[in-house]
Amino acid sequence: MTRMLMLLLVLLTGCKENIREADLEHLNGYWEIAVVRFPDGKEKTYSVNTSVDFFEMKNARGYRKKMHPNLTGTYRTSDDAEQFAIVKKGEEFLMQYSNGPNQWEEQLLEISENRFSVKNQEDITYIYHRFQPPNSIR
C-alpha cells in the first residue's frame, strides 16, 4: 500500500510541466478571467466578462491594461496600465507589478497558447483563457 502511494506521488509530481522561458511569449495578447479559486477551495466561474486584460511583454518587461471590447471588434480603454517584470526565482516565474506606490507579485503557475494562471500573495488563483472577440467566431 505504501509503495503504491509513493508511486502515485512520484507520477503526480513528475507530470507537472515546468514553465520554460520560451513559453512566456504566449502571455502577449487579450485574456479573460475564466475562474477565480480562493484559498478555501471555493471557485467563482466567469461565463461572460465586460472587460478583458491585454498583456504586452518584451524582454521580460511589459504592462497589463483593462480593455472593454464591443461588438464591432474594437476596444475602449483608459491610459492606465500596470507595469510588470517577469523574474525567475528557482523554478518559478514571478510577475512583479509596479503601479505608482503600489507593488505586488503573482506566481505564474502555467502558461500555454490559450490558457494561463497566476496565484497572488493572498493565495488566490486566477485562471485565464485567451479572449476571442465576437467577430472572430466563424
N, C-alpha and C positions, 0 to 999 in steps of 0.2 A: 504494500500500500504506500509506504513512504517513498519507495523507489518510483512509483507511478506519479506521485505528486511532484517529485523532483524533475522528472522528465517533462511533465506538463509545464512546470515553471520555466525550464530551460527553453522549451518550444515557444512559449508566450513571449519571453523577453528576447529571444533570438529573432522573432518575427518582426519586431519593431524596426521599422526602416528609419535610419538616421537621415536628417536633412543634409543635403550637400550644398555647398556654396552656389553651384550652378542652378539649383532649384529656386534660389531667391529671385531670379528674373521673372518667375511666374507671378510675383506679387504685383507687378505693374498692371494697371487696368481698373475696371469697375467691379466692385464686390458688394454683395448684400448679406446682411446677417441672416442666417437660417435658424440657428439655435443658440440660446444662451444657457449654459449649465452652471448652476450655483453650487457652492461648497457642500450644501446639504443633500446634493443629488437631484434636486428638482430642476426641471428644464422648462424654458419658455421657447416655443416654436413660433417663428415668424413666417406666415404664408404670403403676406403682402407687405412691402416696405414703401414708405413715401420718400425715403432718401436712401442713397447708396454711398459707399465710400470709394473715392478714387485715390489710388496709390500710384505715385511715380517715384522711382528709385533708380539711381545710377551710382556705381562705386560705393555701395552700402550706405548711401545717404539719400534721403528723399523727403516726401511730405505726403500727408493724408488730408483729404478735403471732402467735406459733405457735399453731395450733389443731389439735386431734385430732378429726376427725369420726368419728361412729359410724353404724351402720346405721339408727338412728331419725331421723337428720337433725339431731341436736343435736351440740354440740361440747364437748370438755373442754379446758381451758387453765389456765395459771397466771396470776398477776398481772403477770408480766414483759412489758414492752413496750419496743420500741426507738423512741425519738422521732426524727423526721426533719423536715427543712425542705427544700423544693424551691427551688433557686436557679438563675436563668438567667444563664449566662455566655456572651455572644456568642449563637450559635445553639443552644447546648447547654443542657439542663436537668440539673442535678446533684441527687441525693438525698443530703443531708448528714445523717448519723446521729450521735446522741449518746446513749450509754448509760453513765452514770457517767463514769469517767475515759476510756472508750474513745470515740474519734471516728474516723469514716471516711466516704468518699463513694463513690457509684456514679453513673455516667453513664447517664441514661435514653436508650436507643437508639431505641426505638419504643414506641408505645402505641396500642391500639385497644380496642374494647369487649371482645374476647375474647383478646387477646394483648398482652404487653409484654415488653421485655427491658432488662437493665441490664448494664453492664460495670464491674467493680470495679477497684481500684487495682493488683491483681495481673494485670490483663488477662484475667480470667475472665469470660465472658459467661453470664448466667443467662436462659433463655427460659422465660417463664411462660405458662400457659393458664388461662383462667377456670375455677374449680373448679365442677363440677356434682355436688352431693350425690346419693347413690344414690337417694333417694326423689323426686328431681326428674326422674328419667328416666322417660319415659312410653312 
